[in-house]
């Protein structure tokens, strides 16, 4: 995979941040959050204004409004913006907002345990400390780590191939069609393509890909992955072999500054990613699944201007995949966080998109090597109850 750079995460210890100054906190979030009382107790009415948003263990639709309100409030006083959460996430949106508005000073802390008093004290101190580029994780002993990334190689050795079908969401999109083609060709899997699009309205390139797939046999399912009951009924009518592989490519892209986003827009993007993944997994015979590959985005880890809404949708997608991995003990669950693709994908055909991505430091993924990498991702072994998370980008130049 010389045309690609692949990185895997690992946690590294970091020194406990210390509060560098007092703040006058405005707290947005449930009063019962473990950190709420501590933030109010440290608030100094004579200090500079600061905003803290508190989220729980799972992201709720109402949390979109909380995050956007926090961004607006922090922007109005041009100061500190902190997010303390118990696993819900949301930091990707705030980091993107800070790229767009340099007045914002962002700190994101995840309390990874039960939210013990030691963890709360440490998190509240970090909220008043120096701004950070990366999210911090604090355990119940008050010890901090952050995620670092190291180069790795995708496995070259073949693993046992399981006969059956591959179900691809977003199956009539450029990436979905290519994913189906490579797995049909290299693994003999029957493609089941799930999409809301009308096959008769595809563009010329997509029609050519679909025609080639049809030679070996393909099943088309017109369904919306955000509608669980209808999706289940549609899949119940499929007579092809039971899917042993799931590739979740479905997604929507809405660009624009975080300050211009609405809760409804954020939720729309999240439903296709997170709700879609959950609905598909629940609609399939889970014991039959051997590989699940989730197409995420590098924007969830590395903030980029005008991509905050998309980043948050993909951050929540990863967290959804991590939760559902426990329900799939026989499957290798992989979250592939891709850079923008060159030659396919949602940004393909947008004038200047690839050049703009390069200027932002997002080396695009060439469509050929990227599609070939999917086959390598399916060689990763199952790790029961966990996910394998990878960043995949094109080679940097210059």
C-alpha positions as CSV (number, residue, x, y, z in Angstrom):
1,X,0.0,0.0,0.0
2,X,2.8,2.4,-0.9
3,X,0.3,5.0,-2.2
4,X,-1.4,5.1,1.2
5,X,-0.3,6.0,4.7
6,X,-2.0,3.9,7.4
7,X,-1.9,4.8,11.1
8,X,-3.2,3.0,14.2
9,X,-4.0,4.7,17.6
10,X,-2.4,4.0,20.9
11,X,-2.9,5.8,24.2
12,X,0.0,7.6,25.8
13,X,0.2,9.0,29.4
14,X,0.2,12.8,29.7
15,X,0.9,15.0,32.7
16,X,-2.2,16.1,34.5
17,X,-3.1,19.6,33.3
18,X,-3.4,22.3,35.9
19,X,-5.8,25.2,36.0
20,X,-3.9,28.3,34.8
21,X,-6.5,30.9,35.7
22,X,-10.0,31.1,37.2
23,X,-13.1,31.5,34.9
24,X,-16.7,32.6,35.3
25,X,-18.3,29.5,34.0
26,X,-21.6,29.2,32.1
27,X,-22.5,25.6,32.3
28,X,-24.7,24.0,29.5
29,X,-25.9,20.5,30.2
30,X,-27.8,18.4,32.8
31,X,-27.6,19.6,36.4
32,X,-27.0,16.0,37.4
33,X,-23.8,15.6,35.4
34,X,-20.8,14.6,37.7
35,X,-18.9,17.8,36.8
36,X,-21.7,20.3,37.1
37,X,-21.4,21.1,40.8
38,X,-17.6,21.2,40.6
39,X,-17.6,23.7,37.8
40,X,-20.1,25.9,39.6
41,X,-17.9,25.7,42.7
42,X,-14.8,26.9,40.9
43,X,-16.6,29.7,39.0
44,X,-15.3,33.2,39.9
45,X,-17.7,36.0,39.2
46,X,-14.8,38.4,38.7
47,X,-13.0,36.2,36.2
48,X,-13.2,36.1,32.4
49,X,-16.3,34.4,30.9
50,X,-16.0,30.8,29.9
51,X,-18.5,28.2,28.6
52,X,-18.6,24.5,29.5
53,X,-20.8,22.0,27.9
54,X,-21.5,18.7,29.8
55,X,-22.6,15.5,28.0
56,X,-23.3,12.0,29.2
57,X,-22.3,8.5,28.1
58,X,-24.3,8.5,24.8
59,X,-24.9,11.4,22.4
60,X,-28.5,12.5,22.2
61,X,-30.2,14.6,19.5
62,X,-30.6,17.4,22.1
63,X,-26.8,17.5,22.5
64,X,-26.5,19.1,19.1
65,X,-28.2,22.2,20.4
66,X,-26.1,22.2,23.5
67,X,-22.9,22.1,21.4
68,X,-24.0,24.8,19.0
69,X,-25.2,27.0,21.9
70,X,-21.9,26.6,23.6
71,X,-20.0,27.6,20.4
72,X,-22.2,30.7,20.0
73,X,-21.8,31.8,23.6
74,X,-18.0,31.2,23.7
75,X,-17.7,33.1,20.4
76,X,-19.6,36.1,21.8
77,X,-17.0,36.5,24.6
78,X,-14.1,35.2,22.6
79,X,-12.8,32.9,25.3
80,X,-12.6,29.4,26.8
81,X,-14.9,26.6,25.6
82,X,-14.7,23.3,27.4
83,X,-16.4,20.0,26.8
84,X,-16.5,17.4,29.6
85,X,-18.3,14.2,28.6
86,X,-18.6,10.6,29.8
87,X,-18.4,9.0,26.3
88,X,-20.9,10.9,24.3
89,X,-18.2,12.7,22.2
90,X,-18.7,16.0,20.5
91,X,-15.1,17.3,20.6
92,X,-14.6,17.1,16.8
93,X,-17.2,19.8,16.3
94,X,-15.7,22.1,18.9
95,X,-12.2,21.6,17.5
96,X,-13.4,22.5,14.0
97,X,-15.1,25.6,15.4
98,X,-11.8,26.7,16.9
99,X,-10.1,26.3,13.5
100,X,-12.7,28.6,12.0
101,X,-12.7,31.1,14.9
102,X,-9.2,31.6,16.4
103,X,-10.8,33.5,19.4
104,X,-12.0,30.2,20.7
105,X,-9.8,28.3,23.2
106,X,-11.0,24.7,23.4
107,X,-10.4,21.9,25.9
108,X,-12.1,18.5,25.5
109,X,-12.0,15.9,28.2
110,X,-13.6,12.4,28.3
111,X,-14.1,10.8,31.7
112,X,-13.6,7.2,30.8
113,X,-14.8,5.6,34.0
114,X,-17.8,6.2,36.2
115,X,-17.0,9.8,36.8
116,X,-15.3,9.5,40.2
117,X,-14.6,12.5,42.4
118,X,-10.9,12.2,41.4
119,X,-11.7,12.2,37.7
120,X,-14.1,15.2,38.1
121,X,-11.5,17.2,40.0
122,X,-8.9,16.5,37.3
123,X,-11.3,17.2,34.4
124,X,-12.4,20.5,35.9
125,X,-8.8,21.6,36.4
126,X,-8.0,20.7,32.8
127,X,-11.0,22.7,31.6
128,X,-9.3,25.8,33.1
129,X,-5.8,24.8,31.8
130,X,-4.0,25.5,28.6
131,X,-6.0,24.9,25.3
132,X,-5.3,21.5,23.7
133,X,-5.2,20.2,20.1
134,X,-6.2,16.7,21.2
135,X,-8.9,15.2,23.4
136,X,-7.8,14.1,26.9
137,X,-9.0,11.0,28.6
138,X,-9.1,10.8,32.4
139,X,-9.7,7.6,34.4
140,X,-11.3,7.3,37.8
141,X,-7.8,7.7,39.4
142,X,-7.4,11.1,37.8
143,X,-4.7,9.8,35.4
144,X,-4.6,11.3,31.9
145,X,-3.9,9.9,28.5
146,X,-4.3,11.1,24.9
147,X,-4.4,9.3,21.6
148,X,-1.3,9.2,19.5
149,X,-0.9,7.7,16.1
150,X,1.8,5.5,14.6
151,X,2.4,4.2,11.2
152,X,1.4,0.6,10.6
153,X,1.0,-1.8,7.7
154,X,-2.1,-3.6,6.6
155,X,-1.9,-7.4,6.7
156,X,-0.7,-9.2,3.6
157,X,-1.5,-12.7,4.7
158,X,-4.9,-14.0,3.6
159,X,-7.4,-15.1,6.2
160,X,-10.1,-17.7,5.8
161,X,-12.8,-16.5,3.4
162,X,-16.4,-17.1,4.4
163,X,-18.9,-17.7,1.6
164,X,-21.9,-15.5,1.4
165,X,-22.9,-12.0,0.5
166,X,-21.5,-8.5,1.2
167,X,-24.1,-5.9,2.1
168,X,-22.9,-2.4,1.1
169,X,-24.8,0.7,2.4
170,X,-24.6,3.6,0.1
171,X,-24.2,0.9,-2.4
172,X,-24.9,2.9,-5.5
173,X,-22.4,5.7,-4.7
174,X,-19.0,5.8,-6.1
175,X,-17.3,4.2,-3.1
176,X,-20.1,1.7,-2.5
177,X,-20.0,0.4,-6.1
178,X,-16.2,0.0,-6.0
179,X,-16.3,-1.7,-2.6
180,X,-18.8,-4.2,-3.9
181,X,-16.8,-4.8,-7.1
182,X,-13.5,-5.5,-5.3
183,X,-15.1,-7.9,-2.9
184,X,-17.1,-9.7,-5.6
185,X,-14.0,-10.1,-7.7
186,X,-11.4,-11.0,-5.0
187,X,-13.6,-12.9,-2.5
188,X,-16.5,-14.1,-4.6
189,X,-19.1,-12.4,-2.4
190,X,-22.5,-11.7,-3.8
191,X,-23.1,-7.9,-3.6
192,X,-26.3,-6.6,-1.9
193,X,-26.4,-2.9,-2.6
194,X,-28.6,-0.8,-0.2
195,X,-29.3,2.8,-1.3
196,X,-32.1,5.3,-1.6
197,X,-31.1,6.2,-5.2
198,X,-33.0,5.1,-8.2
199,X,-30.7,2.9,-10.3
200,X,-32.2,4.4,-13.5
201,X,-31.0,7.8,-12.5
202,X,-27.4,7.0,-12.0
203,X,-24.7,8.9,-13.8
204,X,-22.8,7.3,-16.7
205,X,-19.8,6.2,-14.6
206,X,-22.0,4.6,-11.9
207,X,-24.1,2.9,-14.5
208,X,-21.0,1.3,-16.0
209,X,-19.9,0.0,-12.6
210,X,-23.3,-1.4,-11.9
211,X,-23.5,-3.0,-15.3
212,X,-20.2,-4.8,-14.8
213,X,-21.4,-6.0,-11.3
214,X,-24.6,-7.3,-12.8
215,X,-22.7,-9.7,-15.0
216,X,-21.8,-11.8,-12.0
217,X,-25.0,-11.1,-10.2
218,X,-26.1,-8.3,-7.9
219,X,-29.0,-7.6,-5.6
220,X,-30.4,-4.1,-5.4
221,X,-32.3,-3.0,-2.3
222,X,-33.9,0.5,-2.4
223,X,-34.2,1.4,1.2
224,X,-33.3,4.2,3.7
225,X,-30.9,3.0,6.4
226,X,-32.3,5.6,8.8
227,X,-35.7,3.8,8.7
228,X,-35.1,0.7,10.7
229,X,-38.5,-1.1,10.3
230,X,-38.6,-0.5,6.5
231,X,-35.0,-1.5,6.1
232,X,-35.7,-4.7,7.9
233,X,-38.7,-5.5,5.8
234,X,-36.7,-4.8,2.6
235,X,-33.9,-7.1,3.7
236,X,-36.3,-9.8,4.7
237,X,-37.3,-10.0,1.0
238,X,-33.7,-10.7,-0.2
239,X,-33.2,-14.2,-1.4
240,X,-29.4,-14.0,-1.8
241,X,-27.0,-15.7,0.6
242,X,-26.8,-14.4,4.1
243,X,-24.3,-11.5,4.4
244,X,-21.1,-12.4,6.1
245,X,-19.5,-9.0,5.4
246,X,-21.0,-5.5,6.0
247,X,-19.5,-2.4,4.5
248,X,-21.2,0.8,5.7
249,X,-20.5,3.5,3.2
250,X,-23.7,5.5,3.5
251,X,-23.3,9.2,4.4
252,X,-24.2,12.8,3.7
253,X,-21.8,15.7,3.4
254,X,-22.8,19.2,4.3
255,X,-20.0,21.8,4.4
256,X,-20.0,25.1,6.1
257,X,-18.8,26.8,9.2
258,X,-20.0,25.4,12.6
259,X,-21.5,28.8,13.4
260,X,-23.9,28.5,10.5
261,X,-25.1,25.0,11.4
262,X,-28.4,24.1,13.0
263,X,-29.2,21.2,15.3
264,X,-31.4,19.7,12.5
265,X,-28.6,19.7,10.0
266,X,-26.2,18.0,12.4
267,X,-28.8,15.4,13.3
268,X,-29.5,14.7,9.6
269,X,-25.9,13.8,9.0
270,X,-25.6,11.7,12.1
271,X,-28.7,9.6,11.4
272,X,-27.3,8.3,8.1
273,X,-24.0,7.4,9.7
274,X,-24.8,6.2,13.3
275,X,-28.5,5.3,13.1
276,X,-27.9,3.7,9.7
277,X,-25.1,1.5,11.1
278,X,-27.2,0.4,14.1
279,X,-30.3,-0.3,11.9
280,X,-28.3,-2.4,9.4
281,X,-26.6,-4.5,12.2
282,X,-30.0,-5.1,13.9
283,X,-31.6,-6.1,10.6
284,X,-29.0,-8.7,9.8
285,X,-28.4,-12.2,11.3
286,X,-25.6,-11.1,13.6
287,X,-24.0,-14.5,14.2
288,X,-23.3,-14.8,10.5
289,X,-21.3,-11.6,10.3
290,X,-17.5,-12.1,10.1
291,X,-16.3,-8.7,8.9
292,X,-17.7,-5.2,9.4
293,X,-16.0,-2.3,7.8
294,X,-17.3,1.2,8.6
295,X,-16.3,4.1,6.4
296,X,-15.5,7.1,8.6
297,X,-13.5,10.2,8.0
298,X,-10.2,11.6,9.1
299,X,-12.0,14.9,9.9
300,X,-13.3,13.2,13.1
301,X,-9.7,13.2,14.4
302,X,-8.1,16.1,12.6
303,X,-10.2,19.3,12.4
304,X,-10.7,21.1,9.1
305,X,-12.4,24.3,8.2
306,X,-16.1,24.0,7.1
307,X,-16.2,20.3,7.9
308,X,-17.2,20.3,11.5
309,X,-20.7,18.9,11.0
310,X,-19.3,16.0,8.9
311,X,-16.5,15.5,11.5
312,X,-19.1,15.1,14.3
313,X,-21.2,12.7,12.3
314,X,-18.1,10.5,11.8
315,X,-17.0,10.8,15.4
316,X,-20.4,9.5,16.5
317,X,-20.2,6.8,13.9
318,X,-17.0,5.5,15.4
319,X,-18.5,5.5,18.9
320,X,-21.5,3.7,17.6
321,X,-19.3,1.0,16.0
322,X,-17.4,0.6,19.2
323,X,-20.6,0.0,21.2
324,X,-22.0,-2.5,18.7
325,X,-18.7,-4.5,18.5
326,X,-19.7,-6.2,21.8
327,X,-22.8,-7.5,20.0
328,X,-20.7,-9.1,17.2
329,X,-18.2,-11.4,19.0
330,X,-17.4,-13.4,15.8
331,X,-16.8,-10.4,13.6
332,X,-13.8,-8.2,12.9
333,X,-15.1,-4.6,13.3
334,X,-12.9,-2.0,11.6
335,X,-13.5,1.7,11.6
336,X,-11.6,3.1,8.6
337,X,-11.2,6.9,8.9
338,X,-10.4,7.9,5.4
339,X,-9.1,11.2,4.0
340,X,-11.0,12.6,1.0
341,X,-10.9,10.3,-2.0
342,X,-9.5,11.3,-5.3
343,X,-11.6,9.9,-8.1
344,X,-14.6,8.7,-6.1
345,X,-16.6,9.6,-3.0
346,X,-19.0,12.4,-2.1
347,X,-16.4,15.2,-2.9
348,X,-15.7,13.7,-6.3
349,X,-16.8,16.0,-9.1
350,X,-16.8,19.1,-6.8
351,X,-14.4,21.6,-8.6
352,X,-11.3,22.2,-6.6
353,X,-12.2,19.8,-3.8
354,X,-9.0,17.7,-4.1
355,X,-6.7,20.8,-4.3
356,X,-8.5,22.3,-1.3
357,X,-8.0,19.1,0.6
358,X,-4.3,19.2,-0.1
359,X,-4.0,22.8,1.1
360,X,-5.6,21.8,4.4
361,X,-3.1,19.0,4.8
362,X,-5.6,16.2,3.9
363,X,-3.6,14.1,1.4
364,X,-6.3,12.5,-0.8
365,X,-6.7,8.7,-1.1
366,X,-6.2,7.5,-4.7
367,X,-9.3,5.5,-5.7
368,X,-7.3,2.4,-6.9
369,X,-5.1,1.9,-3.8
370,X,-8.0,2.9,-1.6
371,X,-10.3,0.3,-3.0
372,X,-7.6,-2.3,-2.9
373,X,-7.0,-1.5,0.8
374,X,-10.6,-2.6,1.6
375,X,-9.6,-6.1,0.7
376,X,-6.7,-5.8,3.1
377,X,-9.0,-4.5,5.9
378,X,-10.9,-7.7,5.7
379,X,-7.8,-9.6,6.6
380,X,-7.7,-8.0,10.0
381,X,-8.4,-10.6,12.7
382,X,-11.5,-10.4,14.9
383,X,-10.9,-8.9,18.4
384,X,-14.1,-9.8,20.3
385,X,-15.8,-6.9,21.8
386,X,-13.5,-4.3,20.3
387,X,-12.9,-2.4,17.1
388,X,-9.8,-1.8,15.1
389,X,-9.5,1.9,14.2
390,X,-7.3,3.2,11.4
391,X,-6.5,6.5,9.7
392,X,-5.9,6.1,6.0
393,X,-4.6,8.9,3.8
394,X,-2.8,9.4,0.6
395,X,1.0,9.8,0.6
396,X,2.0,13.3,1.5
397,X,4.0,15.2,-1.1
398,X,6.4,18.1,-0.8
